[in-house]
């Protein structure tokens, strides 16, 4: 577990997700644009090097299905989602695990 996964801000939920299919900065721009339409997201921090995205949501407003839909609307899919440091969703060829928050 990376130490940045353990940093939480009072009154906010921290989400890390890893999208699949990103190949360039234009891909990231498409996801960023789609996510920026969600008013419950307070902060969007993409890391193009690791392909991990950190999102800060208003406390209690994170919805994994909404995040997945926004990423899919941008033309990509989600490989993993971590909610406040806990893996809550992963998608591989044969397995999908999903917990609603």
C-alpha positions in Angstrom: 0.0 0.0 0.0 1.4 3.3 -1.0 1.5 6.0 1.7 -0.6 8.3 -0.5 -3.4 5.8 -0.3 -3.6 6.4 3.5 -4.0 10.2 3.4 -7.6 11.2 3.9 -9.1 14.6 4.1 -11.8 15.1 6.8 -15.2 15.4 5.1 -14.1 13.9 1.8 -13.9 10.4 0.3 -10.7 9.5 -1.6 -10.9 7.3 -4.6 -8.1 5.9 -6.7 -8.9 4.2 -10.0 -7.0 2.7 -12.8 -8.5 3.0 -16.3 -7.8 0.5 -19.1 -7.0 1.5 -22.7 -5.2 4.8 -22.2 -2.5 5.3 -24.8 -1.9 9.1 -24.8 -2.6 12.4 -23.2 -5.7 12.8 -25.4 -7.2 9.7 -23.8 -6.6 11.2 -20.4 -8.1 14.5 -21.5 -11.3 12.6 -22.6 -11.6 11.0 -19.2 -10.8 14.2 -17.3 -13.5 16.0 -19.3 -16.1 13.4 -18.5 -15.2 13.3 -14.8 -15.3 17.1 -14.5 -19.0 17.0 -15.3 -19.6 15.2 -11.9 -20.3 17.9 -9.4 -19.6 15.5 -6.5 -15.9 15.3 -7.5 -13.9 18.0 -5.7 -10.5 17.2 -7.1 -9.1 15.2 -10.1 -5.5 14.2 -10.1 -4.4 12.0 -13.0 -0.9 10.4 -13.0 -0.1 9.6 -16.6 3.1 7.8 -15.7 1.4 5.3 -13.4 -2.1 5.6 -15.1 -3.6 6.0 -11.6 -6.2 8.6 -11.0 -6.9 10.1 -7.5 -10.3 11.7 -7.0 -11.7 13.5 -4.0 -15.4 13.3 -3.6 -17.8 15.1 -1.2 -18.3 12.8 1.8 -20.8 10.1 1.1 -21.4 11.0 -2.6 -19.1 8.5 -4.3 -20.9 6.0 -6.5 -18.7 3.4 -8.2 -21.3 2.8 -11.0 -21.4 6.5 -11.8 -17.5 6.6 -12.0 -17.5 3.5 -14.3 -20.2 5.0 -16.5 -18.3 8.3 -16.8 -15.1 6.5 -17.8 -17.0 4.3 -20.3 -18.7 7.4 -21.7 -15.2 8.7 -22.5 -14.5 5.5 -24.4 -12.5 3.5 -21.8 -13.0 1.0 -19.0 -12.0 0.8 -15.4 -9.6 -1.9 -14.2 -9.6 -1.2 -10.5 -11.2 1.1 -8.0 -10.0 1.8 -4.4 -12.3 3.6 -2.0 -10.5 5.2 1.0 -7.6 2.8 0.5 -9.7 -0.4 0.1 -10.0 -2.3 -3.2 -13.7 -2.3 -4.0 -13.7 -3.1 -7.7 -11.5 -5.0 -10.1 -12.2 -6.1 -13.6 -10.1 -8.8 -15.4 -11.1 -11.0 -18.4 -12.8 -13.5 -16.2 -13.5 -11.8 -12.9 -15.5 -8.8 -11.9 -15.9 -7.8 -8.2 -18.0 -4.9 -7.3 -19.2 -3.4 -4.0 -21.5 -0.4 -4.0 -20.7 2.5 -1.7 
